[in-house]
Every structure is written in C-alpha cells, then in structure tokens.
Amino acid sequence: MKFITFAQIVVSILLIISVLLQNRGSGLSAAFGGDFGGYYTKRGVEKFLFFASVVLGVCFIGLAIASVVLQNR
C-alpha cells in the first residue's frame, strides 16, 4: 500500500512538471501579433511532453483506482 502511495506522489509531481513545461498555442503574444493563426504539428520536445503528460495522467488514474480498490479490501 505504501508503494502505491509513493508511486502516486512521484507520478503526480512528474505530471505537474510535464504540464507546466508545455507551450501554449495562444498566449499573451497573440495580443501583440505573435500568433500566425494557423495550425501546426507538435515536434520534438513538445510532442514528447504531450505524450508524457497523457501517459502520466493515465498512470495517475490507474494508481488512484488501485489505491481505492486496495483500501476497500
């Protein structure tokens, strides 16, 4: 049980970091003409951070469900 709690803390910290490191498509620079108004594909580090945050989110939800199931036993 302590392993799941520790793993959940580590995953949550990594998830917070991966979300905070992602760039926003339209921020304050759009107000000053910095936005080109088109769509673009994610490449390199941005693509890795996106997939990492998805995987970490799924892991966090799985650990939360496992924690609830093991507490009810």
PyMOL Python script that loads the backbone (N, CA, C, O; Angstrom):
from pymol import cmd

cmd.read_pdbstr("""\
ATOM      1  N   MET A   1       0.822  -1.196   0.000  1.00  0.00           N
ATOM      2  CA  MET A   1       0.000   0.000   0.000  1.00  0.00           C
ATOM      3  C   MET A   1       0.868   1.263   0.000  1.00  0.00           C
ATOM      4  O   MET A   1       0.537   2.250  -0.656  1.00  0.00           O
ATOM      5  N   LYS A   2       1.961   1.223   0.727  1.00  0.00           N
ATOM      6  CA  LYS A   2       2.840   2.391   0.769  1.00  0.00           C
ATOM      7  C   LYS A   2       3.513   2.621  -0.582  1.00  0.00           C
ATOM      8  O   LYS A   2       3.804   3.759  -0.951  1.00  0.00           O
ATOM      9  N   PHE A   3       3.759   1.525  -1.324  1.00  0.00           N
ATOM     10  CA  PHE A   3       4.357   1.665  -2.647  1.00  0.00           C
ATOM     11  C   PHE A   3       3.434   2.430  -3.584  1.00  0.00           C
ATOM     12  O   PHE A   3       3.892   3.284  -4.343  1.00  0.00           O
ATOM     13  N   ILE A   4       2.143   2.133  -3.538  1.00  0.00           N
ATOM     14  CA  ILE A   4       1.188   2.808  -4.418  1.00  0.00           C
ATOM     15  C   ILE A   4       1.101   4.289  -4.062  1.00  0.00           C
ATOM     16  O   ILE A   4       1.023   5.138  -4.949  1.00  0.00           O
ATOM     17  N   THR A   5       1.115   4.598  -2.777  1.00  0.00           N
ATOM     18  CA  THR A   5       1.075   5.998  -2.358  1.00  0.00           C
ATOM     19  C   THR A   5       2.325   6.740  -2.810  1.00  0.00           C
ATOM     20  O   THR A   5       2.237   7.863  -3.305  1.00  0.00           O
ATOM     21  N   PHE A   6       3.478   6.122  -2.642  1.00  0.00           N
ATOM     22  CA  PHE A   6       4.727   6.741  -3.077  1.00  0.00           C
ATOM     23  C   PHE A   6       4.754   6.918  -4.588  1.00  0.00           C
ATOM     24  O   PHE A   6       5.163   7.968  -5.084  1.00  0.00           O
ATOM     25  N   ALA A   7       4.321   5.897  -5.322  1.00  0.00           N
ATOM     26  CA  ALA A   7       4.286   5.972  -6.784  1.00  0.00           C
ATOM     27  C   ALA A   7       3.317   7.052  -7.248  1.00  0.00           C
ATOM     28  O   ALA A   7       3.582   7.745  -8.230  1.00  0.00           O
ATOM     29  N   GLN A   8       2.204   7.199  -6.551  1.00  0.00           N
ATOM     30  CA  GLN A   8       1.226   8.220  -6.917  1.00  0.00           C
ATOM     31  C   GLN A   8       1.788   9.627  -6.691  1.00  0.00           C
ATOM     32  O   GLN A   8       1.519  10.529  -7.485  1.00  0.00           O
ATOM     33  N   ILE A   9       2.546   9.821  -5.644  1.00  0.00           N
ATOM     34  CA  ILE A   9       3.172  11.117  -5.391  1.00  0.00           C
ATOM     35  C   ILE A   9       4.196  11.437  -6.478  1.00  0.00           C
ATOM     36  O   ILE A   9       4.231  12.555  -6.991  1.00  0.00           O
ATOM     37  N   VAL A  10       5.029  10.456  -6.830  1.00  0.00           N
ATOM     38  CA  VAL A  10       6.047  10.671  -7.857  1.00  0.00           C
ATOM     39  C   VAL A  10       5.397  10.966  -9.207  1.00  0.00           C
ATOM     40  O   VAL A  10       5.824  11.879  -9.913  1.00  0.00           O
ATOM     41  N   VAL A  11       4.375  10.203  -9.568  1.00  0.00           N
ATOM     42  CA  VAL A  11       3.691  10.414 -10.847  1.00  0.00           C
ATOM     43  C   VAL A  11       3.004  11.774 -10.870  1.00  0.00           C
ATOM     44  O   VAL A  11       3.010  12.451 -11.898  1.00  0.00           O
ATOM     45  N   SER A  12       2.416  12.180  -9.759  1.00  0.00           N
ATOM     46  CA  SER A  12       1.739  13.479  -9.738  1.00  0.00           C
ATOM     47  C   SER A  12       2.729  14.626  -9.897  1.00  0.00           C
ATOM     48  O   SER A  12       2.424  15.603 -10.579  1.00  0.00           O
ATOM     49  N   ILE A  13       3.901  14.532  -9.287  1.00  0.00           N
ATOM     50  CA  ILE A  13       4.914  15.573  -9.441  1.00  0.00           C
ATOM     51  C   ILE A  13       5.408  15.631 -10.882  1.00  0.00           C
ATOM     52  O   ILE A  13       5.556  16.715 -11.445  1.00  0.00           O
ATOM     53  N   LEU A  14       5.664  14.466 -11.482  1.00  0.00           N
ATOM     54  CA  LEU A  14       6.095  14.431 -12.887  1.00  0.00           C
ATOM     55  C   LEU A  14       5.011  14.957 -13.824  1.00  0.00           C
ATOM     56  O   LEU A  14       5.314  15.609 -14.822  1.00  0.00           O
ATOM     57  N   LEU A  15       3.751  14.675 -13.505  1.00  0.00           N
ATOM     58  CA  LEU A  15       2.641  15.166 -14.324  1.00  0.00           C
ATOM     59  C   LEU A  15       2.545  16.685 -14.244  1.00  0.00           C
ATOM     60  O   LEU A  15       2.333  17.345 -15.260  1.00  0.00           O
ATOM     61  N   ILE A  16       2.696  17.235 -13.066  1.00  0.00           N
ATOM     62  CA  ILE A  16       2.669  18.693 -12.906  1.00  0.00           C
ATOM     63  C   ILE A  16       3.798  19.334 -13.701  1.00  0.00           C
ATOM     64  O   ILE A  16       3.590  20.335 -14.387  1.00  0.00           O
ATOM     65  N   ILE A  17       4.988  18.758 -13.609  1.00  0.00           N
ATOM     66  CA  ILE A  17       6.136  19.311 -14.337  1.00  0.00           C
ATOM     67  C   ILE A  17       5.919  19.238 -15.845  1.00  0.00           C
ATOM     68  O   ILE A  17       6.213  20.196 -16.559  1.00  0.00           O
ATOM     69  N   SER A  18       5.405  18.106 -16.336  1.00  0.00           N
ATOM     70  CA  SER A  18       5.210  17.963 -17.784  1.00  0.00           C
ATOM     71  C   SER A  18       4.138  18.910 -18.307  1.00  0.00           C
ATOM     72  O   SER A  18       4.239  19.387 -19.437  1.00  0.00           O
ATOM     73  N   VAL A  19       3.123  19.186 -17.514  1.00  0.00           N
ATOM     74  CA  VAL A  19       2.084  20.121 -17.950  1.00  0.00           C
ATOM     75  C   VAL A  19       2.617  21.551 -17.935  1.00  0.00           C
ATOM     76  O   VAL A  19       2.331  22.328 -18.845  1.00  0.00           O
ATOM     77  N   LEU A  20       3.385  21.900 -16.914  1.00  0.00           N
ATOM     78  CA  LEU A  20       3.895  23.266 -16.819  1.00  0.00           C
ATOM     79  C   LEU A  20       4.954  23.575 -17.873  1.00  0.00           C
ATOM     80  O   LEU A  20       5.131  24.738 -18.237  1.00  0.00           O
ATOM     81  N   LEU A  21       5.654  22.572 -18.368  1.00  0.00           N
ATOM     82  CA  LEU A  21       6.678  22.799 -19.381  1.00  0.00           C
ATOM     83  C   LEU A  21       6.131  22.941 -20.793  1.00  0.00           C
ATOM     84  O   LEU A  21       6.854  23.355 -21.699  1.00  0.00           O
ATOM     85  N   GLN A  22       4.877  22.605 -20.986  1.00  0.00           N
ATOM     86  CA  GLN A  22       4.298  22.678 -22.327  1.00  0.00           C
ATOM     87  C   GLN A  22       4.058  24.124 -22.717  1.00  0.00           C
ATOM     88  O   GLN A  22       3.716  24.960 -21.880  1.00  0.00           O
ATOM     89  N   ASN A  23       4.244  24.409 -24.011  1.00  0.00           N
ATOM     90  CA  ASN A  23       3.979  25.743 -24.538  1.00  0.00           C
ATOM     91  C   ASN A  23       2.499  25.896 -24.813  1.00  0.00           C
ATOM     92  O   ASN A  23       1.811  24.934 -25.155  1.00  0.00           O
ATOM     93  N   ARG A  24       2.024  27.107 -24.660  1.00  0.00           N
ATOM     94  CA  ARG A  24       0.638  27.380 -25.004  1.00  0.00           C
ATOM     95  C   ARG A  24       0.598  27.937 -26.415  1.00  0.00           C
ATOM     96  O   ARG A  24       1.457  28.728 -26.804  1.00  0.00           O
ATOM     97  N   GLY A  25      -0.406  27.518 -27.180  1.00  0.00           N
ATOM     98  CA  GLY A  25      -0.510  27.955 -28.561  1.00  0.00           C
ATOM     99  C   GLY A  25      -0.835  29.423 -28.698  1.00  0.00           C
ATOM    100  O   GLY A  25      -0.269  30.104 -29.553  1.00  0.00           O
ATOM    101  N   SER A  26      -1.733  29.922 -27.877  1.00  0.00           N
ATOM    102  CA  SER A  26      -2.088  31.336 -27.959  1.00  0.00           C
ATOM    103  C   SER A  26      -2.035  31.920 -26.561  1.00  0.00           C
ATOM    104  O   SER A  26      -2.904  31.651 -25.732  1.00  0.00           O
ATOM    105  N   GLY A  27      -1.055  32.688 -26.314  1.00  0.00           N
ATOM    106  CA  GLY A  27      -0.906  33.326 -25.018  1.00  0.00           C
ATOM    107  C   GLY A  27      -0.948  34.823 -25.165  1.00  0.00           C
ATOM    108  O   GLY A  27      -1.698  35.350 -25.986  1.00  0.00           O
ATOM    109  N   LEU A  28      -0.163  35.504 -24.392  1.00  0.00           N
ATOM    110  CA  LEU A  28      -0.105  36.956 -24.436  1.00  0.00           C
ATOM    111  C   LEU A  28       0.518  37.449 -25.735  1.00  0.00           C
ATOM    112  O   LEU A  28       0.248  38.571 -26.165  1.00  0.00           O
ATOM    113  N   SER A  29       1.351  36.620 -26.363  1.00  0.00           N
ATOM    114  CA  SER A  29       1.980  37.047 -27.615  1.00  0.00           C
ATOM    115  C   SER A  29       0.964  37.207 -28.735  1.00  0.00           C
ATOM    116  O   SER A  29       1.211  37.946 -29.688  1.00  0.00           O
ATOM    117  N   ALA A  30      -0.177  36.526 -28.639  1.00  0.00           N
ATOM    118  CA  ALA A  30      -1.212  36.669 -29.661  1.00  0.00           C
ATOM    119  C   ALA A  30      -1.811  38.071 -29.646  1.00  0.00           C
ATOM    120  O   ALA A  30      -2.257  38.567 -30.681  1.00  0.00           O
ATOM    121  N   ALA A  31      -1.823  38.707 -28.489  1.00  0.00           N
ATOM    122  CA  ALA A  31      -2.365  40.061 -28.394  1.00  0.00           C
ATOM    123  C   ALA A  31      -1.462  41.064 -29.093  1.00  0.00           C
ATOM    124  O   ALA A  31      -1.935  42.117 -29.521  1.00  0.00           O
ATOM    125  N   PHE A  32      -0.191  40.767 -29.216  1.00  0.00           N
ATOM    126  CA  PHE A  32       0.762  41.679 -29.838  1.00  0.00           C
ATOM    127  C   PHE A  32       1.179  41.233 -31.241  1.00  0.00           C
ATOM    128  O   PHE A  32       2.196  41.693 -31.759  1.00  0.00           O
ATOM    129  N   GLY A  33       0.412  40.354 -31.847  1.00  0.00           N
ATOM    130  CA  GLY A  33       0.686  39.937 -33.214  1.00  0.00           C
ATOM    131  C   GLY A  33       1.654  38.777 -33.334  1.00  0.00           C
ATOM    132  O   GLY A  33       2.182  38.537 -34.419  1.00  0.00           O
ATOM    133  N   GLY A  34       1.905  38.054 -32.260  1.00  0.00           N
ATOM    134  CA  GLY A  34       2.847  36.945 -32.311  1.00  0.00           C
ATOM    135  C   GLY A  34       2.240  35.652 -32.797  1.00  0.00           C
ATOM    136  O   GLY A  34       2.964  34.691 -33.057  1.00  0.00           O
ATOM    137  N   ASP A  35       0.925  35.604 -32.927  1.00  0.00           N
ATOM    138  CA  ASP A  35       0.243  34.384 -33.350  1.00  0.00           C
ATOM    139  C   ASP A  35       0.053  34.413 -34.861  1.00  0.00           C
ATOM    140  O   ASP A  35      -0.441  35.401 -35.404  1.00  0.00           O
ATOM    141  N   PHE A  36       0.440  33.338 -35.544  1.00  0.00           N
ATOM    142  CA  PHE A  36       0.302  33.306 -37.001  1.00  0.00           C
ATOM    143  C   PHE A  36      -1.060  32.791 -37.432  1.00  0.00           C
ATOM    144  O   PHE A  36      -1.377  32.822 -38.621  1.00  0.00           O
ATOM    145  N   GLY A  37      -1.884  32.313 -36.484  1.00  0.00           N
ATOM    146  CA  GLY A  37      -3.257  31.947 -36.788  1.00  0.00           C
ATOM    147  C   GLY A  37      -3.432  30.626 -37.507  1.00  0.00           C
ATOM    148  O   GLY A  37      -4.544  30.329 -37.942  1.00  0.00           O
ATOM    149  N   GLY A  38      -2.419  29.835 -37.653  1.00  0.00           N
ATOM    150  CA  GLY A  38      -2.537  28.571 -38.348  1.00  0.00           C
ATOM    151  C   GLY A  38      -2.347  27.395 -37.418  1.00  0.00           C
ATOM    152  O   GLY A  38      -1.994  27.542 -36.248  1.00  0.00           O
ATOM    153  N   TYR A  39      -2.588  26.243 -37.966  1.00  0.00           N
ATOM    154  CA  TYR A  39      -2.378  25.025 -37.212  1.00  0.00           C
ATOM    155  C   TYR A  39      -0.963  24.522 -37.448  1.00  0.00           C
ATOM    156  O   TYR A  39      -0.389  24.740 -38.515  1.00  0.00           O
ATOM    157  N   TYR A  40      -0.416  23.865 -36.473  1.00  0.00           N
ATOM    158  CA  TYR A  40       0.906  23.295 -36.632  1.00  0.00           C
ATOM    159  C   TYR A  40       0.964  21.965 -35.907  1.00  0.00           C
ATOM    160  O   TYR A  40       0.169  21.705 -35.005  1.00  0.00           O
ATOM    161  N   THR A  41       1.897  21.133 -36.300  1.00  0.00           N
ATOM    162  CA  THR A  41       2.047  19.837 -35.658  1.00  0.00           C
ATOM    163  C   THR A  41       3.091  19.937 -34.556  1.00  0.00           C
ATOM    164  O   THR A  41       4.033  20.726 -34.628  1.00  0.00           O
ATOM    165  N   LYS A  42       2.893  19.123 -33.551  1.00  0.00           N
ATOM    166  CA  LYS A  42       3.857  19.086 -32.458  1.00  0.00           C
ATOM    167  C   LYS A  42       5.093  18.313 -32.917  1.00  0.00           C
ATOM    168  O   LYS A  42       4.977  17.277 -33.571  1.00  0.00           O
ATOM    169  N   ARG A  43       6.261  18.819 -32.574  1.00  0.00           N
ATOM    170  CA  ARG A  43       7.504  18.162 -32.968  1.00  0.00           C
ATOM    171  C   ARG A  43       8.487  18.198 -31.814  1.00  0.00           C
ATOM    172  O   ARG A  43       8.454  19.099 -30.977  1.00  0.00           O
ATOM    173  N   GLY A  44       9.351  17.216 -31.785  1.00  0.00           N
ATOM    174  CA  GLY A  44      10.456  17.193 -30.833  1.00  0.00           C
ATOM    175  C   GLY A  44      10.009  17.120 -29.386  1.00  0.00           C
ATOM    176  O   GLY A  44       9.229  16.251 -28.998  1.00  0.00           O
ATOM    177  N   VAL A  45      10.521  18.051 -28.598  1.00  0.00           N
ATOM    178  CA  VAL A  45      10.278  18.053 -27.157  1.00  0.00           C
ATOM    179  C   VAL A  45       8.808  18.313 -26.858  1.00  0.00           C
ATOM    180  O   VAL A  45       8.263  17.750 -25.908  1.00  0.00           O
ATOM    181  N   GLU A  46       8.165  19.152 -27.650  1.00  0.00           N
ATOM    182  CA  GLU A  46       6.756  19.449 -27.429  1.00  0.00           C
ATOM    183  C   GLU A  46       5.899  18.185 -27.589  1.00  0.00           C
ATOM    184  O   GLU A  46       4.966  17.960 -26.818  1.00  0.00           O
ATOM    185  N   LYS A  47       6.225  17.369 -28.592  1.00  0.00           N
ATOM    186  CA  LYS A  47       5.495  16.122 -28.811  1.00  0.00           C
ATOM    187  C   LYS A  47       5.761  15.138 -27.677  1.00  0.00           C
ATOM    188  O   LYS A  47       4.845  14.455 -27.219  1.00  0.00           O
ATOM    189  N   PHE A  48       7.020  15.061 -27.220  1.00  0.00           N
ATOM    190  CA  PHE A  48       7.367  14.178 -26.109  1.00  0.00           C
ATOM    191  C   PHE A  48       6.637  14.591 -24.836  1.00  0.00           C
ATOM    192  O   PHE A  48       6.116  13.735 -24.121  1.00  0.00           O
ATOM    193  N   LEU A  49       6.591  15.886 -24.543  1.00  0.00           N
ATOM    194  CA  LEU A  49       5.903  16.363 -23.344  1.00  0.00           C
ATOM    195  C   LEU A  49       4.406  16.083 -23.402  1.00  0.00           C
ATOM    196  O   LEU A  49       3.790  15.764 -22.385  1.00  0.00           O
ATOM    197  N   PHE A  50       3.823  16.203 -24.590  1.00  0.00           N
ATOM    198  CA  PHE A  50       2.396  15.914 -24.742  1.00  0.00           C
ATOM    199  C   PHE A  50       2.100  14.446 -24.452  1.00  0.00           C
ATOM    200  O   PHE A  50       1.198  14.128 -23.677  1.00  0.00           O
ATOM    201  N   PHE A  51       2.866  13.554 -25.082  1.00  0.00           N
ATOM    202  CA  PHE A  51       2.637  12.129 -24.851  1.00  0.00           C
ATOM    203  C   PHE A  51       3.002  11.718 -23.429  1.00  0.00           C
ATOM    204  O   PHE A  51       2.349  10.851 -22.848  1.00  0.00           O
ATOM    205  N   ALA A  52       4.036  12.332 -22.864  1.00  0.00           N
ATOM    206  CA  ALA A  52       4.407  12.029 -21.480  1.00  0.00           C
ATOM    207  C   ALA A  52       3.301  12.437 -20.522  1.00  0.00           C
ATOM    208  O   ALA A  52       3.017  11.715 -19.566  1.00  0.00           O
ATOM    209  N   SER A  53       2.673  13.578 -20.761  1.00  0.00           N
ATOM    210  CA  SER A  53       1.598  14.004 -19.869  1.00  0.00           C
ATOM    211  C   SER A  53       0.366  13.111 -20.014  1.00  0.00           C
ATOM    212  O   SER A  53      -0.346  12.881 -19.037  1.00  0.00           O
ATOM    213  N   VAL A  54       0.108  12.609 -21.215  1.00  0.00           N
ATOM    214  CA  VAL A  54      -1.007  11.681 -21.400  1.00  0.00           C
ATOM    215  C   VAL A  54      -0.732  10.371 -20.660  1.00  0.00           C
ATOM    216  O   VAL A  54      -1.596   9.863 -19.946  1.00  0.00           O
ATOM    217  N   VAL A  55       0.468   9.833 -20.834  1.00  0.00           N
ATOM    218  CA  VAL A  55       0.832   8.571 -20.173  1.00  0.00           C
ATOM    219  C   VAL A  55       0.838   8.740 -18.659  1.00  0.00           C
ATOM    220  O   VAL A  55       0.333   7.879 -17.939  1.00  0.00           O
ATOM    221  N   LEU A  56       1.396   9.826 -18.173  1.00  0.00           N
ATOM    222  CA  LEU A  56       1.425  10.067 -16.728  1.00  0.00           C
ATOM    223  C   LEU A  56       0.019  10.260 -16.171  1.00  0.00           C
ATOM    224  O   LEU A  56      -0.267   9.832 -15.053  1.00  0.00           O
ATOM    225  N   GLY A  57      -0.851  10.894 -16.930  1.00  0.00           N
ATOM    226  CA  GLY A  57      -2.238  11.051 -16.495  1.00  0.00           C
ATOM    227  C   GLY A  57      -2.956   9.717 -16.376  1.00  0.00           C
ATOM    228  O   GLY A  57      -3.695   9.482 -15.420  1.00  0.00           O
ATOM    229  N   VAL A  58      -2.734   8.843 -17.354  1.00  0.00           N
ATOM    230  CA  VAL A  58      -3.340   7.505 -17.307  1.00  0.00           C
ATOM    231  C   VAL A  58      -2.770   6.708 -16.138  1.00  0.00           C
ATOM    232  O   VAL A  58      -3.509   6.003 -15.452  1.00  0.00           O
ATOM    233  N   CYS A  59      -1.466   6.814 -15.906  1.00  0.00           N
ATOM    234  CA  CYS A  59      -0.840   6.125 -14.772  1.00  0.00           C
ATOM    235  C   CYS A  59      -1.390   6.645 -13.445  1.00  0.00           C
ATOM    236  O   CYS A  59      -1.632   5.865 -12.523  1.00  0.00           O
ATOM    237  N   PHE A  60      -1.587   7.952 -13.348  1.00  0.00           N
ATOM    238  CA  PHE A  60      -2.117   8.534 -12.118  1.00  0.00           C
ATOM    239  C   PHE A  60      -3.533   8.030 -11.833  1.00  0.00           C
ATOM    240  O   PHE A  60      -3.861   7.693 -10.695  1.00  0.00           O
ATOM    241  N   ILE A  61      -4.364   7.980 -12.869  1.00  0.00           N
ATOM    242  CA  ILE A  61      -5.730   7.481 -12.697  1.00  0.00           C
ATOM    243  C   ILE A  61      -5.714   6.005 -12.319  1.00  0.00           C
ATOM    244  O   ILE A  61      -6.482   5.574 -11.460  1.00  0.00           O
ATOM    245  N   GLY A  62      -4.838   5.230 -12.959  1.00  0.00           N
ATOM    246  CA  GLY A  62      -4.724   3.806 -12.618  1.00  0.00           C
ATOM    247  C   GLY A  62      -4.267   3.589 -11.187  1.00  0.00           C
ATOM    248  O   GLY A  62      -4.782   2.713 -10.493  1.00  0.00           O
ATOM    249  N   LEU A  63      -3.304   4.382 -10.746  1.00  0.00           N
ATOM    250  CA  LEU A  63      -2.841   4.265  -9.361  1.00  0.00           C
ATOM    251  C   LEU A  63      -3.918   4.691  -8.372  1.00  0.00           C
ATOM    252  O   LEU A  63      -4.038   4.102  -7.297  1.00  0.00           O
ATOM    253  N   ALA A  64      -4.697   5.698  -8.718  1.00  0.00           N
ATOM    254  CA  ALA A  64      -5.786   6.134  -7.836  1.00  0.00           C
ATOM    255  C   ALA A  64      -6.851   5.051  -7.708  1.00  0.00           C
ATOM    256  O   ALA A  64      -7.359   4.798  -6.616  1.00  0.00           O
ATOM    257  N   ILE A  65      -7.187   4.415  -8.823  1.00  0.00           N
ATOM    258  CA  ILE A  65      -8.175   3.322  -8.778  1.00  0.00           C
ATOM    259  C   ILE A  65      -7.619   2.149  -7.985  1.00  0.00           C
ATOM    260  O   ILE A  65      -8.337   1.547  -7.186  1.00  0.00           O
ATOM    261  N   ALA A  66      -6.335   1.814  -8.197  1.00  0.00           N
ATOM    262  CA  ALA A  66      -5.729   0.718  -7.447  1.00  0.00           C
ATOM    263  C   ALA A  66      -5.692   1.017  -5.956  1.00  0.00           C
ATOM    264  O   ALA A  66      -5.885   0.121  -5.135  1.00  0.00           O
ATOM    265  N   SER A  67      -5.448   2.256  -5.611  1.00  0.00           N
ATOM    266  CA  SER A  67      -5.412   2.653  -4.204  1.00  0.00           C
ATOM    267  C   SER A  67      -6.786   2.492  -3.559  1.00  0.00           C
ATOM    268  O   SER A  67      -6.893   2.006  -2.433  1.00  0.00           O
ATOM    269  N   VAL A  68      -7.832   2.898  -4.267  1.00  0.00           N
ATOM    270  CA  VAL A  68      -9.205   2.774  -3.738  1.00  0.00           C
ATOM    271  C   VAL A  68      -9.580   1.306  -3.593  1.00  0.00           C
ATOM    272  O   VAL A  68     -10.166   0.912  -2.586  1.00  0.00           O
ATOM    273  N   VAL A  69      -9.249   0.501  -4.583  1.00  0.00           N
ATOM    274  CA  VAL A  69      -9.607  -0.921  -4.550  1.00  0.00           C
ATOM    275  C   VAL A  69      -8.886  -1.616  -3.396  1.00  0.00           C
ATOM    276  O   VAL A  69      -9.489  -2.429  -2.695  1.00  0.00           O
ATOM    277  N   LEU A  70      -7.619  -1.309  -3.192  1.00  0.00           N
ATOM    278  CA  LEU A  70      -6.872  -1.965  -2.117  1.00  0.00           C
ATOM    279  C   LEU A  70      -7.289  -1.474  -0.740  1.00  0.00           C
ATOM    280  O   LEU A  70      -7.171  -2.217   0.234  1.00  0.00           O
ATOM    281  N   GLN A  71      -7.772  -0.247  -0.633  1.00  0.00           N
ATOM    282  CA  GLN A  71      -8.251   0.239   0.671  1.00  0.00           C
ATOM    283  C   GLN A  71      -9.558  -0.407   1.064  1.00  0.00           C
ATOM    284  O   GLN A  71      -9.831  -0.570   2.253  1.00  0.00           O
ATOM    285  N   ASN A  72     -10.369  -0.779   0.095  1.00  0.00           N
ATOM    286  CA  ASN A  72     -11.672  -1.399   0.391  1.00  0.00           C
ATOM    287  C   ASN A  72     -11.563  -2.879   0.715  1.00  0.00           C
ATOM    288  O   ASN A  72     -12.557  -3.499   1.092  1.00  0.00           O
ATOM    289  N   ARG A  73     -10.383  -3.456   0.576  1.00  0.00           N
ATOM    290  CA  ARG A  73     -10.225  -4.887   0.889  1.00  0.00           C
ATOM    291  C   ARG A  73      -9.898  -5.094   2.326  1.00  0.00           C
ATOM    292  O   ARG A  73      -9.731  -6.233   2.763  1.00  0.00           O
TER     293      ARG A  73
END
""", "prot")
cmd.dss("prot")
cmd.show_as("cartoon", "prot")
cmd.util.cbc("prot")
cmd.orient("prot")
